[in-house]
Amino acid sequence: MFHTSIIALAGTVNHTLIGRRQMIVTAESCTGGLIAGALTDVPGSSDAVFGGYVTYANEAKAGMIGVDRDLIRAHGAVSEEVARAMAEGALKTSGQAVAIAVTGIAGPGGGTEGKPVGLVHFAYADARKVLHLRRDFGDQGRQAVREATVKQALELVLDGLGVPKPV
């Protein structure tokens, strides 16, 4: 189901977390659970993956992981502020060691001049830090944007964990 490069990244994330006796939680909007899907596609993932929140709607972001509705109104769901709040909220509500969050516009519609199709905000959170990344993958089609988002999210987790990406 996933490209071998994504499975390699997911395997490295899982192996690292298992070695550290930690677990990851996802908070996903535009990917709709694909990051958790990639992580759990790796055998033995039950020792590394706590679970995930699919917070596609703004009300889900607020109700499930505590993203402030005023923050969403002020900055929009696809923003650095909301991505960070999603990661921090998932970390807090799950009680886990590591969180990854994504919010973006996969297309084909929904883009604006300031927030085009293909724009995705990522946030990694652990007890010590929150990292943010903004990527514009361009309007290359919904599936391609979502796949690129999963790959980038896993790479950001490895960056947050201080682990080199597999070659």
ZAKE-472615 format. One line per field, with one value per residue: residue number from 1; residue in one letter; y, x, z of N, C-alpha, C, O, CB in turn. Coordinates in steps of 0.02 Angstrom, whole numbers. Atoms other than C-alpha are relative to their C-alpha. Last residue first. Glycine has a CB too. Layout:
# residues N
k: (NUM|...)
r: (a|...)
n_py: (Y|...)
n_px: (X|...)
n_pz: (Z|...)
ca_py: (Y|...)
ca_px: (X|...)
ca_pz: (Z|...)
c_py: (Y|...)
c_px: (X|...)
c_pz: (Z|...)
o_py: (Y|...)
o_px: (X|...)
o_pz: (Z|...)
cb_py: (Y|...)
cb_px: (X|...)
cb_pz: (Z|...)
# end
This chain:
# residues 167
k: (167|166|165|164|163|162|161|160|159|158|157|156|155|154|153|152|151|150|149|148|147|146|145|144|143|142|141|140|139|138|137|136|135|134|133|132|131|130|129|128|127|126|125|124|123|122|121|120|119|118|117|116|115|114|113|112|111|110|109|108|107|106|105|104|103|102|101|100|99|98|97|96|95|94|93|92|91|90|89|88|87|86|85|84|83|82|81|80|79|78|77|76|75|74|73|72|71|70|69|68|67|66|65|64|63|62|61|60|59|58|57|56|55|54|53|52|51|50|49|48|47|46|45|44|43|42|41|40|39|38|37|36|35|34|33|32|31|30|29|28|27|26|25|24|23|22|21|20|19|18|17|16|15|14|13|12|11|10|9|8|7|6|5|4|3|2|1)
r: (v|p|k|p|v|g|l|g|d|l|v|l|e|l|a|q|k|v|t|a|e|r|v|a|q|r|g|q|d|g|f|d|r|r|l|h|l|v|k|r|a|d|a|y|a|f|h|v|l|g|v|p|k|g|e|t|g|g|g|p|g|a|i|g|t|v|a|i|a|v|a|q|g|s|t|k|l|a|g|e|a|m|a|r|a|v|e|e|s|v|a|g|h|a|r|i|l|d|r|d|v|g|i|m|g|a|k|a|e|n|a|y|t|v|y|g|g|f|v|a|d|s|s|g|p|v|d|t|l|a|g|a|i|l|g|g|t|c|s|e|a|t|v|i|m|q|r|r|g|i|l|t|h|n|v|t|g|a|l|a|i|i|s|t|h|f|m)
n_py: (-12|58|35|-11|61|-4|51|-14|-61|21|39|-48|-30|50|6|-57|7|56|-23|-42|45|39|-46|-18|58|16|51|59|32|-19|54|-9|23|-19|2|-15|-20|4|-46|-54|-36|45|-21|55|-15|58|-18|41|-28|28|73|37|70|3|-32|-71|-45|-24|-67|-47|-14|51|-1|-27|-33|-30|-28|-32|-11|-33|-35|35|15|71|44|-9|21|73|28|-6|44|69|15|6|61|57|-2|22|-52|15|68|51|19|-53|-58|21|8|-68|-21|-57|-59|-63|-13|60|47|-30|-27|57|21|-45|-60|-30|-62|-28|-40|-63|-9|-5|-44|-69|-22|-9|-70|-19|50|31|48|66|25|18|59|57|5|36|61|43|69|14|-31|-8|-44|-44|-13|-58|9|-56|16|-50|-1|62|-8|-49|32|51|-35|-34|51|22|-54|-4|56|-18|-52|29|6|-59|-60)
n_px: (-18|-30|47|-7|-21|-72|-32|16|-38|-70|-4|-1|-67|-44|17|-30|-73|-17|11|-58|-58|7|-10|-71|-37|16|51|-20|63|30|-12|47|-19|50|-24|48|-31|48|0|-49|1|-17|-4|-24|-28|-17|-37|9|-31|-66|2|15|-6|-46|-63|9|-56|-13|24|-18|32|-20|50|-16|61|0|64|-8|58|-13|-64|-56|-50|-20|58|33|-47|-3|63|0|-52|21|52|-33|-41|45|28|-51|-45|-65|-20|22|-54|-49|32|20|-63|-20|41|43|-23|-2|-67|-39|31|16|-62|-39|30|-24|42|12|35|16|60|2|60|56|54|-23|-45|40|16|-25|9|-64|-13|26|-35|-69|3|10|-63|-51|-21|54|-20|1|57|-1|59|7|70|19|52|46|61|3|-64|-2|45|-29|-58|23|35|-52|-37|43|2|-67|-4|41|-36|-52|-64|-44|41)
n_pz: (70|34|44|73|34|8|-41|-69|-18|-8|-62|-55|-1|-30|-71|-36|1|-44|-69|-17|-7|-62|-57|-3|-25|-69|-8|39|19|64|48|54|66|51|69|53|64|54|57|0|-64|-55|-71|-41|-66|-40|-60|-60|-60|-8|-2|60|-22|-57|19|10|-4|-68|-15|53|64|48|53|66|23|67|24|65|43|63|1|31|-51|3|-9|-66|-52|5|-25|-73|-27|12|-50|-66|1|-10|-67|-49|-25|32|-18|48|46|12|31|68|37|18|58|-15|35|-36|-25|-14|-46|-64|-27|-24|-64|-52|-9|65|-17|65|3|36|39|-47|21|14|-54|-61|-13|-67|-52|-18|54|-20|-60|20|43|-45|-37|38|-33|-20|15|72|35|73|6|57|15|40|50|9|-39|-53|-36|-39|-58|-46|-32|-48|-55|-40|-37|-55|-49|-31|-47|-58|-37|-43|35|-4|0)
ca_py: (282|284|456|504|503|655|609|771|743|565|633|763|625|533|689|720|546|558|731|672|533|656|778|638|570|739|791|885|1057|1109|1021|1179|1133|1215|1136|1161|1084|1078|1042|963|845|794|880|873|995|996|1127|1078|1181|1074|1175|1357|1452|1637|1635|1511|1322|1221|1118|970|971|911|1069|1054|1004|883|829|717|672|594|537|487|554|541|704|804|740|756|933|982|913|994|1160|1162|1126|1259|1395|1348|1365|1265|1271|1459|1588|1686|1568|1415|1501|1556|1374|1325|1155|1037|867|786|930|1071|976|878|1040|1101|947|824|780|601|565|428|278|224|167|99|-73|-106|-74|-247|-274|-110|-61|18|167|189|183|305|424|385|433|564|637|813|819|708|706|560|477|401|282|271|129|208|57|40|223|202|42|124|280|175|60|208|281|115|96|269|228|63|154|122|0)
ca_px: (959|875|849|967|897|885|710|640|730|660|485|513|560|400|298|388|345|163|147|223|92|-49|10|29|-145|-229|-147|12|-50|111|205|215|298|295|389|367|462|395|516|559|415|391|309|324|224|186|100|47|20|-21|-171|-131|-146|-120|-197|-329|-341|-494|-505|-407|-344|-226|-240|-148|-141|-14|29|165|171|302|310|128|0|-134|-225|-66|34|-116|-145|38|40|-127|-78|82|-14|-143|-12|85|-70|-197|-345|-358|-257|-383|-531|-423|-341|-513|-570|-428|-358|-409|-366|-534|-657|-556|-473|-633|-732|-611|-651|-516|-455|-404|-325|-197|-137|-8|118|286|259|106|218|294|272|272|106|63|177|110|-71|-36|32|-115|-245|-342|-189|-262|-305|-195|-147|-29|29|200|263|421|525|683|725|541|540|693|628|460|535|657|517|409|552|581|393|389|535|452|299|141|0)
ca_pz: (141|312|389|529|707|821|880|812|647|641|673|536|413|458|425|260|197|251|172|7|4|39|-94|-222|-183|-201|-363|-404|-350|-266|-127|-23|140|310|455|641|786|964|1104|1269|1314|1132|986|796|692|506|398|222|65|-89|-144|-110|53|20|-154|-98|-102|-61|-220|-290|-161|-25|79|243|425|495|672|745|928|1042|1223|1252|1375|1242|1279|1308|1160|1044|1105|1082|905|860|940|836|676|723|747|592|486|387|506|488|584|688|676|711|860|922|915|1032|985|1123|1051|1016|1029|952|810|785|774|640|537|485|657|630|799|807|902|1030|900|956|1034|925|775|782|594|497|417|584|551|374|433|575|443|329|460|362|277|267|453|558|741|768|929|956|1090|1193|1260|1187|1081|1035|982|872|791|757|676|574|516|468|365|277|248|169|54|7|-59|42|0)
c_py: (-52|17|-60|-40|14|-61|1|-48|16|60|-21|-36|51|25|-50|-3|55|-6|-55|24|40|-46|-39|46|15|-56|-21|-57|-59|-41|15|-51|16|-24|19|-2|12|26|-12|52|62|43|-58|26|-66|24|-63|28|-44|27|-26|-75|-45|-70|-6|29|73|49|22|71|-52|10|-48|-3|35|31|30|23|31|9|44|44|-36|-20|-73|-50|1|-29|-75|-30|3|-49|-72|-19|-11|-66|-61|-5|-31|57|-18|-68|-47|-17|54|59|-19|-1|70|23|56|59|71|15|-59|-52|28|23|-61|-19|44|65|41|59|23|32|67|2|-3|49|72|20|11|70|22|-52|-39|-51|-70|-29|-22|-65|-58|-5|-38|-67|-51|-71|-22|32|21|43|48|3|66|-18|59|-12|48|-3|-63|7|47|-31|-52|37|31|-52|-21|54|-1|-55|22|52|-25|-15|63)
c_px: (-29|15|34|-52|8|30|76|33|-11|44|73|3|5|72|46|-14|34|76|19|-5|62|59|-3|15|75|44|-5|-50|15|-63|-27|17|-56|26|-57|35|-55|35|-60|-9|45|3|23|2|17|23|8|44|-16|37|72|-7|-19|13|52|67|-20|57|23|-25|-52|-31|24|-58|17|-68|9|-69|22|-65|9|62|61|46|18|-57|-33|47|0|-63|0|51|-25|-50|34|39|-44|-30|50|47|68|27|-21|50|51|-32|-15|66|19|-36|-51|28|9|68|44|-24|-12|66|35|-29|29|-39|-10|-45|-8|-68|1|-66|-57|-57|23|43|-41|-20|31|-13|64|5|-23|38|69|-2|-3|67|55|20|-52|19|2|-63|-1|-63|-2|-75|-17|-53|-48|-59|0|64|0|-43|31|58|-20|-31|54|35|-41|2|69|3|-39|39|53|64|43)
c_pz: (-46|-73|-32|-38|-75|-34|-4|49|74|18|12|68|57|4|35|75|39|5|49|72|18|11|66|59|7|28|72|4|-46|-14|-69|-53|-50|-67|-45|-68|-51|-62|-46|-55|-1|63|43|72|35|69|42|56|60|61|3|12|-59|25|56|-22|-11|7|69|13|-19|-69|-54|-49|-66|-14|-69|-23|-66|-38|-61|-4|-27|56|1|10|69|53|-2|31|77|31|-7|54|67|-1|14|69|48|17|-28|20|-56|-55|-19|-37|-73|-40|-22|-63|11|-36|28|33|20|50|70|30|29|68|56|6|-63|13|-73|4|-34|-38|50|-13|-9|60|63|20|67|55|13|-56|19|60|-21|-40|49|35|-37|30|25|-18|-73|-26|-73|8|-59|-7|-33|-52|1|48|58|41|44|62|52|38|54|59|44|43|61|53|34|53|62|39|48|-39|0)
o_py: (-48|59|-58|-94|45|-80|-34|-30|29|53|-15|-12|56|11|-36|14|43|-13|-41|30|18|-53|-29|38|-4|-49|-24|-112|-57|-90|-22|-43|9|-11|-4|15|-26|82|-64|108|107|102|-115|82|-113|78|-101|45|-60|2|-3|-101|-68|-83|-20|-8|87|80|-12|118|-97|-14|-32|-20|72|4|57|-14|69|-35|96|103|-68|-78|-113|-83|-46|-80|-107|-61|-49|-96|-104|-61|-66|-111|-91|-53|-85|107|-56|-73|-55|27|83|70|8|41|85|36|47|107|92|-22|-81|-55|17|-2|-68|-13|19|116|96|51|56|-1|101|-34|-56|109|99|45|67|94|52|-35|-89|-109|-112|-79|-82|-116|-99|-54|-92|-117|-109|-94|-67|15|61|23|92|-49|120|-66|78|26|38|-21|-57|6|26|-37|-42|35|8|-51|-11|43|-16|-41|39|39|-11|-72|111)
o_px: (-18|-19|94|-75|-35|86|110|52|37|89|98|37|57|107|70|30|78|104|51|46|101|84|38|66|106|74|44|-37|4|-78|-15|66|-115|84|-114|94|-104|61|-92|15|35|-15|4|24|-23|52|-40|102|-74|91|115|15|-76|65|111|117|-72|64|63|3|-65|-5|68|-114|66|-120|62|-118|70|-108|43|60|98|48|-16|-60|-28|32|-24|-60|3|32|-40|-36|34|25|-41|-18|40|53|106|79|16|69|47|-17|15|75|17|-5|-111|51|65|90|42|1|28|87|39|6|62|-20|17|-105|37|-119|52|-113|-89|-48|57|16|-44|2|85|-43|78|-12|18|74|83|24|42|103|75|-16|-48|2|-35|-119|40|-112|41|-109|-6|-44|-74|-69|36|63|0|-18|50|55|-5|-4|65|30|-20|30|73|7|-9|63|50|86|27)
o_pz: (-106|-103|-46|-16|-105|-19|34|104|110|60|67|113|90|52|89|115|80|59|100|106|62|67|110|92|56|81|109|-18|-106|20|-116|-91|-34|-85|-36|-74|-53|-62|-45|-49|39|62|34|83|36|75|52|44|72|78|-34|64|-64|56|43|-25|-40|59|101|-17|21|-119|-94|-31|-70|6|-86|-18|-69|-38|-58|13|11|76|33|62|107|84|45|84|110|65|43|96|94|38|68|105|75|-19|2|54|-105|-94|-73|-95|-119|-84|-82|-114|2|-4|41|77|77|107|116|82|90|119|101|-23|-70|25|-100|15|-37|-21|58|-3|35|110|89|72|67|106|-21|-46|39|53|-21|-18|52|25|-15|22|6|-73|-91|-7|-96|39|-65|-9|-5|-90|54|95|107|100|105|118|107|99|113|114|100|104|118|107|94|112|113|94|108|-43|-35)
cb_py: (3|-62|47|-21|-57|10|-69|-1|60|-32|-62|45|34|-65|-21|66|0|-66|21|61|-38|-40|57|33|-60|-18|-60|-24|51|-10|-65|74|-77|78|-70|69|-53|40|-5|-29|-46|-38|26|-27|42|-43|58|-75|73|13|-30|12|-14|41|74|36|-18|-57|4|-24|4|-68|73|-35|51|-53|53|-48|46|-40|-50|-25|-41|-15|13|71|45|-21|27|74|20|-14|49|67|3|0|64|48|57|-8|-50|18|-30|15|30|-60|-53|42|-3|59|-14|-10|-11|-39|-26|55|56|-51|-15|72|-20|-49|41|-54|61|-10|-7|62|-19|-1|-46|-65|29|-7|-67|53|37|7|48|61|14|8|67|35|-44|-13|-15|47|77|-67|64|-40|29|0|-32|65|-20|69|17|-62|15|69|-19|-55|37|49|-49|-28|64|13|-67|12|61|-41|69|18|0)
cb_px: (75|-47|-28|71|-51|32|-24|-74|-21|26|-47|-62|16|-3|-74|-27|26|-32|-73|4|11|-65|-53|22|-9|-73|15|67|-48|51|-30|1|15|-13|30|-34|51|-67|64|67|21|68|-68|70|-50|56|-35|17|-24|41|-39|54|-45|-27|-11|-27|53|13|-76|-28|52|-19|-9|58|-27|17|-26|34|-51|52|55|-19|-32|33|-51|-26|63|25|-58|5|69|-8|-59|35|53|-55|-40|60|-39|-8|-52|23|56|38|-53|-49|46|8|-75|42|9|37|51|11|-62|-53|29|13|-74|-19|-73|-36|39|-33|2|19|-63|7|-25|46|60|-37|-38|74|30|52|5|-72|-10|36|-42|-64|16|10|-58|-42|67|46|2|9|4|-3|-39|35|-63|38|19|-5|55|-5|-72|7|53|-40|-64|41|31|-66|-29|54|-12|-74|14|48|21|16|-46)
cb_pz: (-8|3|-54|-23|12|66|-20|10|-44|-65|-3|-3|-67|-40|8|-28|-73|-25|10|-48|-66|-1|0|-65|-47|7|-44|24|-36|-57|26|-29|1|0|-18|11|-24|15|-40|-5|56|-13|24|-23|43|-34|41|-14|12|-61|-62|-52|63|56|-19|65|-51|42|-4|-65|-54|26|-29|-29|53|-54|49|-53|36|-43|3|-69|54|-67|-54|7|0|-70|-40|20|-28|-75|-7|18|-57|-54|10|0|35|-78|-24|-71|38|65|47|3|33|64|18|31|-78|60|-55|-63|-29|-8|-46|-57|-10|-17|17|-47|54|-49|50|-71|43|45|-71|-59|4|16|-58|2|-21|23|-68|21|58|-28|-61|41|38|-67|8|-58|32|-35|6|-33|50|-65|62|-69|31|-21|72|-30|-47|-47|-25|-35|-53|-36|-26|-44|-48|-27|-31|-54|-36|-21|-46|-42|-30|73|60)
# end
